[in-house]
Amino acid sequence: KKCVQSVLDQTYPHFEVILVDDGSTDDSPQLCEALAREDSRIRVLHQKNGGLSNARNSGARIATGVSVLFIDSDDWIKAELLQRLIELQEGNPRVLCVAGIQPVLEDTVPLASSGAVSFSRLSPVAACADMLYQTSFDTSACAKLVSTQIVLENPFPDGRYYEDLATVYRWVLASDETAVTQDGLYCYLQRPGSIVRGGFSSRQLDEKWAIDTIFQKLTTEYPDLIDAAISRRFSCYCQILLAMGKETKKYAALAEQLRQVLKQDALTVLRSKKVRRKSRVAALVYRCFGERGLRASAFLIRIFASPTNPNFALMK
């Protein structure tokens, strides 16, 4: 309800809200219908459980606006978000507009918006590189106002995890340009302990599938993005290898493949001045101390990392 209310409170008035009930078994369907009765701008779509990708694709298909913004139900947006992103579009819905994401702990008050009017405009290739380097924005589908047509032409992959990683780069390349504001207008609920990943599962296999798909497409069609693709692959492969933990022996062949690629990619990451600090440190650690060093450094980061820690941005 907090999420929906944050949308209804937008200073920009011309929008519709599509709530997708993806086969919920709690009281969410009833809550959605109650909210729709209270405000005519709200539409509710009930469907059998098909997963996050399917729910987002279904919502996009019935959207009547020229642009869409995806919001996870646990999150909320600040009152000026839509107005700010619409202004960045300058009348062109094929301009992908990105707002800053502010991590917020439960029962805490997010920082007030800076009101800053500064922003950057990037060509499709430059924006994709920026995203893969994780310089000013990341691959999350949230906090992005994107052309509905582009979303329909580049849907989320059904039945896969890491759907944002596999999809958003295609939106960026299909857009006329990307406009980015760093103002934290999107509030992402960071639950305690959620920084620490669970055990190895099919999620990590899908992460590898997603980054391998990106790498193949970009290295074939966009030679200027090869180093950026290597940087993001290095980050993803580190995450997958670390997530294996005690499962490494079970997935011995995959683990060895990851190690070989990481050793190769680490050199490119170290040479590039565009790579974020965390990745460059990880590359140095891996080249000098191998997998054990990587695991030790990741353990220290998990201990000290917190979304309210002023050094959190450096760790990300």
Solvent accessible surface area in square Angstrom, and as a share of the most:
residue,aa,sasa,rsa
1,K,139,0.59
2,K,125,0.53
3,C,16,0.10
4,V,12,0.07
5,Q,83,0.37
6,S,14,0.09
7,V,16,0.09
8,L,29,0.14
9,D,78,0.40
10,Q,13,0.06
11,T,86,0.50
12,Y,44,0.17
13,P,76,0.48
14,H,140,0.62
15,F,38,0.16
16,E,53,0.24
17,V,12,0.07
18,I,40,0.20
19,L,26,0.13
20,V,45,0.26
21,D,12,0.06
22,D,27,0.14
23,G,30,0.29
24,S,47,0.30
25,T,140,0.82
26,D,93,0.48
27,D,101,0.52
28,S,37,0.24
29,P,23,0.14
30,Q,118,0.53
31,L,71,0.35
32,C,20,0.12
33,E,62,0.28
34,A,31,0.24
35,L,10,0.05
36,A,24,0.19
37,R,184,0.67
38,E,137,0.61
39,D,28,0.14
40,S,114,0.73
41,R,75,0.27
42,I,9,0.04
43,R,88,0.32
44,V,35,0.20
45,L,45,0.22
46,H,84,0.38
47,Q,41,0.18
48,K,185,0.78
49,N,112,0.57
50,G,35,0.34
51,G,31,0.30
52,L,84,0.42
53,S,5,0.03
54,N,40,0.21
55,A,12,0.09
56,R,18,0.06
57,N,11,0.06
58,S,10,0.07
59,G,10,0.09
60,A,2,0.02
61,R,146,0.53
62,I,56,0.29
63,A,21,0.16
64,T,109,0.63
65,G,36,0.35
66,V,104,0.60
67,S,24,0.15
68,V,17,0.10
69,L,36,0.18
70,F,24,0.10
71,I,43,0.22
72,D,54,0.28
73,S,97,0.62
74,D,75,0.39
75,D,5,0.02
76,W,28,0.10
77,I,4,0.02
78,K,26,0.11
79,A,40,0.31
80,E,52,0.23
81,L,0,0.00
82,L,15,0.08
83,Q,58,0.26
84,R,39,0.14
85,L,0,0.00
86,I,48,0.24
87,E,99,0.44
88,L,15,0.07
89,Q,11,0.05
90,E,129,0.58
91,G,77,0.74
92,N,50,0.26
93,P,41,0.26
94,R,83,0.30
95,V,6,0.03
96,L,0,0.00
97,C,0,0.00
98,V,3,0.02
99,A,3,0.03
100,G,11,0.11
101,I,71,0.36
102,Q,27,0.12
103,P,35,0.22
104,V,5,0.03
105,L,46,0.23
106,E,76,0.34
107,D,154,0.80
108,T,62,0.36
109,V,138,0.79
110,P,35,0.22
111,L,139,0.69
112,A,95,0.74
113,S,30,0.19
114,S,86,0.55
115,G,49,0.47
116,A,42,0.33
117,V,126,0.73
118,S,82,0.53
119,F,99,0.41
120,S,47,0.30
121,R,77,0.28
122,L,41,0.21
123,S,60,0.39
124,P,34,0.22
125,V,53,0.30
126,A,43,0.33
127,A,0,0.00
128,C,0,0.00
129,A,20,0.15
130,D,24,0.12
131,M,0,0.00
132,L,1,0.01
133,Y,15,0.06
134,Q,37,0.17
135,T,92,0.54
136,S,33,0.21
137,F,17,0.07
138,D,55,0.28
139,T,9,0.05
140,S,32,0.21
141,A,0,0.00
142,C,6,0.04
143,A,1,0.00
144,K,3,0.01
145,L,6,0.03
146,V,0,0.00
147,S,5,0.03
148,T,10,0.06
149,Q,94,0.42
150,I,0,0.00
151,V,2,0.01
152,L,74,0.37
153,E,100,0.45
154,N,22,0.11
155,P,60,0.38
156,F,4,0.02
157,P,27,0.17
158,D,89,0.46
159,G,76,0.73
160,R,90,0.33
161,Y,91,0.34
162,Y,54,0.21
163,E,23,0.10
164,D,25,0.13
165,L,6,0.03
166,A,8,0.06
167,T,0,0.00
168,V,0,0.00
169,Y,3,0.01
170,R,59,0.22
171,W,0,0.00
172,V,0,0.00
173,L,26,0.13
174,A,34,0.27
175,S,4,0.03
176,D,75,0.39
177,E,48,0.21
178,T,0,0.00
179,A,0,0.00
180,V,4,0.02
181,T,3,0.02
182,Q,112,0.50
183,D,13,0.07
184,G,17,0.16
185,L,0,0.00
186,Y,2,0.01
187,C,0,0.00
188,Y,89,0.34
189,L,25,0.13
190,Q,13,0.06
191,R,102,0.37
192,P,106,0.66
193,G,57,0.55
194,S,57,0.37
195,I,58,0.30
196,V,76,0.44
197,R,106,0.39
198,G,62,0.59
199,G,62,0.60
200,F,25,0.10
201,S,45,0.29
202,S,63,0.41
203,R,122,0.45
204,Q,5,0.02
205,L,76,0.38
206,D,16,0.08
207,E,1,0.01
208,K,28,0.12
209,W,79,0.28
210,A,0,0.00
211,I,0,0.00
212,D,45,0.23
213,T,54,0.32
214,I,0,0.00
215,F,42,0.18
216,Q,131,0.58
217,K,63,0.27
218,L,0,0.00
219,T,41,0.24
220,T,103,0.60
221,E,98,0.44
222,Y,60,0.23
223,P,93,0.58
224,D,122,0.63
225,L,1,0.00
226,I,59,0.30
227,D,71,0.37
228,A,3,0.02
229,A,0,0.00
230,I,21,0.11
231,S,4,0.03
232,R,24,0.09
233,R,24,0.09
234,F,1,0.00
235,S,10,0.07
236,C,2,0.01
237,Y,4,0.02
238,C,9,0.06
239,Q,57,0.25
240,I,0,0.00
241,L,0,0.00
242,L,44,0.22
243,A,13,0.10
244,M,2,0.01
245,G,34,0.33
246,K,207,0.88
247,E,65,0.29
248,T,23,0.13
249,K,182,0.77
250,K,149,0.63
251,Y,63,0.24
252,A,58,0.45
253,A,88,0.68
254,L,28,0.14
255,A,0,0.00
256,E,78,0.35
257,Q,85,0.38
258,L,0,0.00
259,R,61,0.22
260,Q,105,0.47
261,V,25,0.15
262,L,0,0.00
263,K,113,0.48
264,Q,117,0.52
265,D,1,0.00
266,A,0,0.00
267,L,68,0.34
268,T,30,0.18
269,V,1,0.00
270,L,53,0.26
271,R,177,0.65
272,S,16,0.11
273,K,184,0.78
274,K,142,0.60
275,V,9,0.05
276,R,45,0.16
277,R,153,0.56
278,K,70,0.30
279,S,4,0.03
280,R,91,0.33
281,V,78,0.45
282,A,18,0.14
283,A,0,0.00
284,L,97,0.48
285,V,25,0.14
286,Y,19,0.07
287,R,95,0.35
288,C,81,0.48
289,F,145,0.60
290,G,24,0.23
291,E,34,0.15
292,R,212,0.77
293,G,13,0.13
294,L,5,0.03
295,R,67,0.24
296,A,58,0.45
297,S,30,0.19
298,A,16,0.12
299,F,111,0.46
300,L,98,0.49
301,I,57,0.29
302,R,100,0.37
303,I,96,0.49
304,F,126,0.52
305,A,13,0.10
306,S,34,0.22
307,P,22,0.14
308,T,89,0.52
309,N,35,0.18
310,P,127,0.80
311,N,75,0.38
312,F,26,0.11
313,A,79,0.61
314,L,91,0.45
315,M,38,0.17
316,K,106,0.45
